[in-house]
Amino acid sequence: MKKRIHDIELFIKYPHEVQGEIFKKLIEQAKQTEFGKKYDFKSISSLEDYKNRVPVQSYEELFPYIERLMRGEQNLLWPSEITWFARSSGTTNARSKFIPVSPETLEDCHFKGGKDLISIYVNNYPESKMFTGKGLAIGGSHQINEFNPNENSYYGDVSAVIMKNLPLWAQFIRTPSLEVALMDKWEEKIEKMASITAEENVTSLSGVPTWTILLLQRIMEIKGTSNILDVWPNLEVFFHGAVAFTPYEELFKKLIPSDQMRYMETYNASEGFFGIQDRTDSDELLLMLDYGIFYEFIPFEELDKENPTVLSLDQVKVGQNYAIIISTNAGLWRYNIGDTVKFTSTDPYRIKISGRTKHFINAFGEELIIENAETAITKACKETNSVIDNFTAAPIYFDEGKRGGHEWVIEFRQKPDNLETFIKILDERLREVNSDYDAKRYKDMALLPPIIHSVDEGTFYRWMEKRGKLGGQNKVPRLSNNRDHLEEILKMIQ
């Protein structure tokens, strides 16, 4: 672990040299692939050559290659044999996405990220007793790739892909068994996980906050307690990712009432492992630069342009929103992953996830992003003594004689003292953090105050179940520029 901390310090000190080396290595390794031949990787001698030759790719543009990979063809995007695919919930578009996972991605990206997470944690907390017990990981599920059933090819949530391929030593320090952890029926899985892990000495948790909450609550029901530390007295850390943690913070403090409990965020997606919270006094994420991923960035305001400016790491500025473009050791070339980040520092490179390129509300030029919504919801919860489980929001479009607005559906675990006060604080905070929203809200001229529907616990769970979207990688869409999701939920509660 100490050796790895030294390696991390090296890429912090020499970020551009490390990224330059990765770029050269990726181009060299892929020059004989079908994609590499198409864009003549052999003659690429600089980043400028690469930028001029290879266009930024969406999932739809790479899909013809991915579909052929799933049918068993090889050496299309990357030279290594691809037999695993990470299925993403399709939050960037309506369908599921299948992301190729090469042996290099598993070893040099996902596994390396997991080991670094533990190395950084132990480096920050040398007195940790995490290894005296088991790590509880809430994974997704996987299945045989039906496009190529005879060739030992599979797809599943990225957590399941990682778990299924973990080295043997890692299986000894985790719970429950793989058989249970990778079950695909979530109700049954939570039940089994709860009964098994309630009897273990669990010292660390890792997973998505929403599913972790469900599991903790079920375990407390089984054990007849309101404090998970009665079950796991040595629990000390929760490694979390996939959704913003701030809206869940208060609820976790109630479930795990200890000042000694620690929380560490990761940025691990189907496409790769990108960032780790490396400091104890800040929730910013260190951008991990030596995982076989080469980074580029598009300024948020240029996303819809036909030829947007694409910046390399040395050109980004603090405080601006960027869409992430990656080239990886699984053959995702100049791939727009659909996430936006904001740099909080360039020495070293630290980021905060600010939203999705397609998950925002901009029906009236207000450019409301997920980061704005979560900041405002967190403040409103704090000041009205409330705790949320899930939310989604969409525009109310202009109609004849009517102004526009935003309509929210919020599932509270603990309802606010006063819903009107909650709405007022939410609106005020949105105006503080987003000047475009504030301008549209001036004297209610373009946008009316938000409308909020407070729904019963379990509403979002039932909605996700109805859509066949229960699972570790499936997330409730926070913001949408159309009303499809919102209307479906409103119909359910009428």
C-alpha positions in Angstrom: 0.0 0.0 0.0 2.8 2.4 0.8 4.4 1.7 -2.6 1.1 2.6 -4.3 0.8 5.9 -2.3 4.3 6.7 -3.7 2.9 6.0 -7.3 -0.1 8.3 -6.6 2.3 11.0 -5.5 4.2 10.6 -8.7 1.2 11.2 -11.0 0.1 14.1 -8.8 3.6 15.7 -9.4 3.8 14.8 -13.1 0.2 14.7 -14.4 0.8 15.6 -18.0 3.8 13.3 -18.4 1.8 10.4 -17.0 -1.2 11.2 -19.3 1.1 11.6 -22.3 2.6 8.1 -21.7 -0.9 6.6 -21.4 -1.9 8.2 -24.7 1.1 6.8 -26.5 0.6 3.4 -25.1 -3.1 3.3 -26.0 -2.4 4.3 -29.6 0.5 1.8 -29.9 -1.5 -1.1 -28.5 -4.6 -0.5 -30.7 -2.9 0.3 -34.1 -3.7 -3.2 -35.5 -7.3 -3.2 -34.5 -10.1 -2.5 -37.0 -10.7 0.9 -35.4 -7.0 1.6 -35.3 -6.6 0.8 -39.0 -9.6 2.9 -39.9 -8.1 6.0 -38.4 -4.5 5.0 -39.2 -3.2 4.9 -35.6 0.1 3.8 -36.9 0.8 7.3 -38.3 -0.5 9.3 -35.3 2.5 11.0 -33.8 0.8 13.7 -31.6 -2.3 14.5 -29.7 -3.2 17.0 -32.5 -3.1 14.2 -35.0 -5.5 12.2 -32.9 -7.9 15.1 -32.3 -8.0 16.0 -36.0 -8.4 12.4 -37.1 -10.7 10.7 -34.6 -14.1 12.3 -34.0 -15.7 12.4 -30.5 -17.8 9.3 -30.2 -21.3 8.8 -28.7 -22.4 5.3 -27.6 -24.6 5.1 -30.7 -21.6 5.7 -32.9 -19.5 3.0 -31.2 -22.4 0.5 -30.9 -21.9 -1.2 -34.3 -18.4 -2.3 -33.0 -19.8 -3.3 -29.6 -22.6 -5.3 -31.1 -20.1 -7.3 -33.2 -17.9 -7.8 -30.1 -20.9 -9.2 -28.3 -21.4 -11.6 -31.1 -17.9 -12.9 -30.7 -15.7 -10.9 -33.1 -12.4 -9.7 -31.7 -9.7 -7.1 -32.3 -12.2 -4.5 -33.3 -11.6 -1.7 -30.8 -8.9 -3.3 -28.6 -6.5 -6.1 -29.2 -7.2 -8.2 -26.1 -10.1 -10.7 -26.0 -13.3 -9.1 -24.8 -15.7 -11.6 -23.1 -17.2 -9.3 -20.4 -19.5 -6.3 -20.9 -20.7 -3.9 -18.2 -24.4 -3.1 -18.7 -25.2 0.5 -17.8 -28.8 1.4 -16.9 -29.1 3.6 -20.0 -29.5 6.9 -18.2 -27.8 8.6 -21.1 -30.4 7.2 -23.5 -33.4 5.0 -23.0 -31.8 1.7 -23.7 -29.3 -0.3 -21.8 -25.7 0.3 -22.9 -23.1 -2.5 -23.0 -19.6 -1.3 -22.3 -16.7 -3.7 -23.3 -14.5 -4.6 -20.3 -11.0 -5.8 -21.3 -8.6 -7.8 -19.0 -6.6 -4.6 -18.9 -9.6 -2.5 -17.7 -10.3 -5.0 -15.0 -6.7 -5.2 -13.8 -5.3 -1.7 -14.4 -8.4 0.3 -13.8 -11.2 -1.3 -11.7 -9.0 -3.5 -9.5 -6.3 -0.9 -9.2 -9.0 1.6 -8.2 -10.3 -0.7 -5.5 -6.8 -1.3 -4.1 -6.0 2.5 -4.2 -9.2 3.2 -2.4 -8.1 1.0 0.5 -4.5 2.3 0.3 -5.6 5.9 0.6 -8.1 5.1 3.4 -5.4 3.2 5.4 -2.9 6.0 4.7 -5.4 8.6 6.1 -6.4 6.4 9.0 -3.4 4.2 10.0 -5.2 3.1 13.1 -7.9 1.4 11.0 -9.1 -2.1 12.1 -10.9 -2.7 8.9 -9.1 -6.0 8.2 -10.2 -7.5 11.5 -13.6 -8.1 9.9 -15.4 -8.5 6.6 -16.2 -6.1 3.9 -19.9 -6.1 2.8 -20.3 -5.2 -0.9 -23.7 -4.8 -2.5 -23.2 -5.8 -6.1 -25.5 -6.1 -9.1 -26.1 -9.2 -11.1 -24.7 -10.8 -14.3 -25.9 -13.2 -17.0 -24.7 -15.1 -20.1 -24.4 -13.0 -23.2 -27.2 -14.4 -25.3 -25.6 -13.0 -28.5 -22.7 -15.4 -28.0 -23.9 -18.1 -25.5 -21.3 -20.7 -26.3 -18.1 -18.7 -25.8 -18.2 -17.9 -22.0 -19.2 -14.4 -22.6 -21.2 -12.4 -20.0 -22.7 -9.0 -19.2 -23.9 -7.4 -16.0 -23.7 -4.4 -13.7 -20.1 -3.2 -13.4 -20.1 -4.2 -9.7 -21.0 -7.8 -10.7 -18.4 -7.9 -13.4 -15.7 -6.8 -10.9 -16.9 -9.2 -8.1 -17.1 -12.2 -10.4 -13.5 -11.6 -11.6 -11.9 -10.8 -8.2 -8.8 -12.8 -7.2 -9.4 -15.6 -4.7 -7.7 -13.7 -1.8 -10.3 -10.9 -2.1 -13.2 -13.4 -1.7 -12.0 -14.3 1.8 -12.4 -10.8 3.2 -15.8 -10.1 1.8 -19.4 -11.1 2.6 -21.9 -12.5 1.6 -20.9 -15.4 -0.8 -20.8 -14.5 -4.5 -23.8 -16.7 -5.0 -25.9 -14.4 -2.8 -24.2 -11.1 -3.7 -24.8 -11.6 -7.4 -28.5 -12.7 -7.2 -30.7 -10.9 -9.7 -34.0 -10.8 -7.7 -33.5 -7.8 -5.6 -36.2 -8.4 -3.0 -34.9 -11.9 -2.3 -31.3 -10.8 -2.5 -31.8 -8.1 0.2 -33.6 -10.6 2.4 -30.8 -13.2 2.1 -28.0 -10.6 2.4 -29.6 -9.3 5.6 -30.0 -12.7 7.3 -26.4 -13.8 6.4 -24.5 -10.6 7.1 -26.3 -9.8 10.3 -24.3 -12.7 11.8 -20.9 -11.5 10.5 -18.4 -9.0 11.9 -18.8 -6.4 9.2 -16.2 -3.5 9.4 -16.7 -1.9 6.0 -19.6 -1.3 3.5 -19.4 -0.5 -0.1 -22.2 0.2 -2.6 -24.9 2.6 -3.8 -26.5 4.6 -0.9 -30.1 3.7 -1.8 -29.5 -0.1 -1.7 -27.3 0.1 1.3 -30.1 1.9 3.3 -32.6 -0.8 2.3 -30.2 -3.5 3.5 -29.4 -1.7 6.8 -33.0 -1.1 7.6 -33.9 -4.8 7.0 -31.0 -6.0 9.2 -32.2 -3.7 12.0 -35.8 -5.0 11.6 -34.5 -8.6 11.9 -32.4 -7.7 15.0 -35.0 -5.5 16.6 -32.8 -2.4 16.9 -32.7 1.1 15.6 -28.9 1.3 15.6 -26.8 -0.8 13.2 -23.9 -0.6 15.5 -25.7 -3.0 17.9 -25.3 -5.5 15.0 -21.9 -4.5 13.8 -20.0 -2.7 16.6 -16.8 -2.6 14.6 -18.2 -0.9 11.5 -16.0 2.0 10.6 -16.3 3.0 6.9 -18.8 3.2 4.0 -17.2 3.4 0.5 -20.0 4.9 -1.7 -20.5 6.1 -5.3 -22.9 6.2 -8.2 -25.2 9.0 -6.8 -24.5 12.1 -4.8 -24.2 11.4 -1.1 -25.2 14.7 0.5 -29.0 14.1 0.3 -28.5 10.8 2.2 -26.0 12.1 4.8 -28.5 12.7 7.6 -30.2 9.4 7.1 -26.9 7.5 7.4 -26.1 9.4 10.6 -29.4 8.2 12.1 -28.8 4.6 11.0 -25.1 4.7 12.1 -25.0 7.1 15.0 -21.3 7.4 15.5 -18.8 10.2 15.2 -16.2 7.6 14.4 -18.0 6.4 11.2 -16.2 7.4 8.0 -17.5 8.0 4.5 -15.4 7.9 1.3 -16.7 8.6 -2.1 -15.5 7.0 -5.3 -16.2 7.8 -9.0 -16.5 4.4 -10.5 -18.6 3.9 -13.7 -19.2 1.2 -16.2 -16.6 2.9 -18.4 -13.9 3.0 -15.8 -12.7 4.1 -12.4 -12.1 7.8 -12.4 -11.8 9.4 -9.0 -11.3 8.8 -5.2 -11.9 11.1 -2.3 -8.4 11.3 -1.0 -8.6 13.8 1.8 -10.4 13.5 5.2 -11.5 17.2 5.2 -13.0 17.5 1.7 -15.4 15.6 -0.5 -13.5 16.5 -3.7 -12.3 13.6 -5.8 -8.7 13.1 -6.9 -8.7 12.4 -10.7 -6.8 9.1 -11.0 -4.4 9.6 -14.0 -2.6 6.2 -14.3 -5.5 3.8 -14.9 -5.1 3.4 -18.7 -7.6 6.2 -19.4 -6.7 9.3 -21.4 -8.8 12.3 -20.6 -10.2 15.2 -22.7 -12.9 17.7 -21.8 -15.6 19.7 -23.6 -16.9 22.9 -22.0 -20.5 22.4 -21.0 -21.8 25.3 -23.0 -20.3 23.9 -26.2 -21.9 20.5 -26.0 -24.5 21.1 -28.6 -22.1 22.6 -31.1 -21.3 20.6 -34.2 -17.5 21.1 -33.6 -17.1 21.9 -29.9 -13.7 22.8 -28.5 -12.1 19.8 -26.9 -9.5 20.5 -24.2 -6.7 18.4 -22.8 -6.1 18.2 -19.1 -3.5 21.1 -19.1 -6.2 23.4 -20.6 -9.0 23.0 -18.0 -9.9 25.8 -15.6 -11.2 25.6 -12.0 -14.9 26.2 -11.5 -16.1 25.4 -15.0 -18.4 22.6 -16.1 -17.0 20.0 -18.5 -18.2 16.9 -20.2 -15.7 14.1 -19.9 -14.3 12.5 -23.0 -12.2 9.3 -22.5 -10.0 7.0 -24.5 -9.5 3.7 -22.6 -7.7 0.4 -22.5 -11.0 -1.3 -23.5 -11.2 0.6 -26.8 -13.5 3.4 -26.0 -12.0 6.1 -28.3 -12.8 9.8 -27.5 -16.0 8.5 -25.9 -18.4 10.9 -24.3 -19.5 9.1 -21.1 -22.4 11.5 -20.4 -21.1 12.9 -17.1 -20.1 16.5 -16.3 -17.5 17.5 -13.8 -16.2 20.7 -12.3 -12.5 21.1 -11.4 -12.0 22.3 -7.9 -8.2 22.3 -8.2 -5.6 21.8 -11.0 -2.6 21.1 -8.7 -3.4 18.3 -8.1 -6.4 17.7 -10.4 -9.4 17.3 -8.2 -13.0 17.3 -9.4 -16.6 17.2 -8.3 -19.3 15.4 -10.3 -21.7 18.1 -11.4 -24.3 16.1 -13.4 -25.1 14.4 -16.6 -24.9 15.9 -20.1 -28.5 14.8 -20.7 -29.8 15.1 -17.1 -30.6 18.7 -16.6 -33.6 21.1 -17.0 -33.1 23.8 -19.6 -36.7 24.3 -20.8 -36.4 28.1 -20.2 -32.7 28.8 -20.5 -32.2 28.1 -16.8 -29.6 25.4 -17.3 -30.4 23.6 -14.0 -27.9 20.8 -13.4 -28.0 18.0 -10.8 -25.4 19.7 -8.7 -27.7 22.7 -8.3 -30.7 20.5 -7.4 -28.8 18.5 -4.8 -27.2 21.5 -3.2 -30.7 23.1 -2.8 -32.4 19.9 -1.6 -29.7 19.4 1.0 -30.2 22.9 2.4 -34.0 22.6 2.4 -33.8 19.2 4.3 -31.4 20.6 6.9 -33.5 23.7 7.6 -36.8 21.8 7.8 -35.6 18.8 9.8 -36.4 16.4 6.9 -34.7 13.5 5.2 -35.2 12.5 1.6 -35.0 9.1 -0.1 -35.4 10.0 -3.8 -36.5 12.8 -6.0 -37.0 13.7 -9.7 -38.0 16.9 -11.3 -39.1 18.1 -14.8 -40.4 21.3 -16.4 -43.9 22.6 -16.5 -44.0 24.0 -20.0 -45.5 27.3 -21.0 -49.1 27.1 -21.9 -51.6 29.6 -23.2 -51.8 32.3 -20.5 -49.6 30.3 -18.1 -46.0 30.6 -17.2 -43.6 27.8 -16.8 -42.0 26.2 -13.8 -40.5 23.1 -12.3 -42.4 20.2 -10.8 -40.8 17.9 -8.3 -41.7 14.5 -6.9 -39.9 13.9 -3.6 -40.1 10.8 -1.4 -39.3 11.8 2.2 -38.1 9.3 4.8 -38.8 12.1 7.3 -41.2 14.8 6.1 -40.4 18.5 6.6 -41.8 20.4 9.5 -43.5 22.6 6.9 -43.7 21.7 3.2 -44.2 25.4 2.2 -41.0 26.4 4.1 -39.2 23.5 2.3 -40.3 24.8 -1.1 -39.3 28.4 -0.2 -35.8 27.3 0.9 -35.4 25.1 -2.1 -36.3 27.9 -4.5 -34.1 30.5 -2.7 -31.1 28.2 -2.8 -31.6 27.4 -6.5 -31.6 31.1 -7.1 -28.4 31.5 -5.1 -26.5 28.8 -6.9 -27.8 29.3 -10.5 -27.9 32.9 -11.9 -29.9 31.8 -15.0 -32.6 30.2 -12.8 -32.6 33.4 -10.7 -33.1 35.6 -13.7 -36.0 33.5 -14.9 -37.6 33.6 -11.4 -37.3 37.4 -11.2 -40.8 38.6 -10.1 -42.2 35.2 -11.4 -41.9 36.6 -14.9 -40.7 33.4 -16.7 -40.7 30.8 -14.0 -43.2 30.3 -11.1 -42.1 28.9 -7.8 -41.5 25.1 -7.7 -44.5 22.7 -7.3 -43.6 19.7 -5.0 -45.5 16.4 -4.6 -44.6 14.6 -1.4 -45.1 10.9 -2.0 -45.3 7.8 0.2 -42.2 5.8 1.0 -41.6 3.0 -1.6 -43.1 5.0 -4.5 -39.8 5.3 -6.4 -39.0 1.6 -5.7 -42.4 0.6 -7.2 -41.8 2.8 -10.2 -38.4 1.4 -10.8 -39.8 -2.1 -10.4 -42.5 -1.4 -12.9 -40.0 -0.2 -15.4 -37.8 -3.4 -14.9 -35.0 -1.1 -13.6 -34.4 -2.6 -10.1 -30.7 -3.2 -9.7 -27.4 -1.8 -8.5 -26.5 0.2 -11.6 -30.1 1.6 -12.1 -30.6 5.1 -10.7 -33.6 7.3 -10.5 -33.2 10.1 -13.1 -32.9 13.2 -11.0 -33.7 15.9 -13.6 -35.2 15.5 -17.0 -35.9 18.1 -19.8 -39.2 16.3 -20.6 -42.1 15.1 -18.5 -42.1 11.4 -19.4 -40.7 10.1 -16.0 -42.7 12.6 -14.0 -46.0 11.8 -15.6 -45.5 8.1 -15.1 -45.0 8.6 -11.3 -47.9 11.1 -11.0 -50.2 8.5 -12.7 -49.1 6.0 -10.0 -50.0 8.2 -7.1 -53.3 9.5 -8.4 
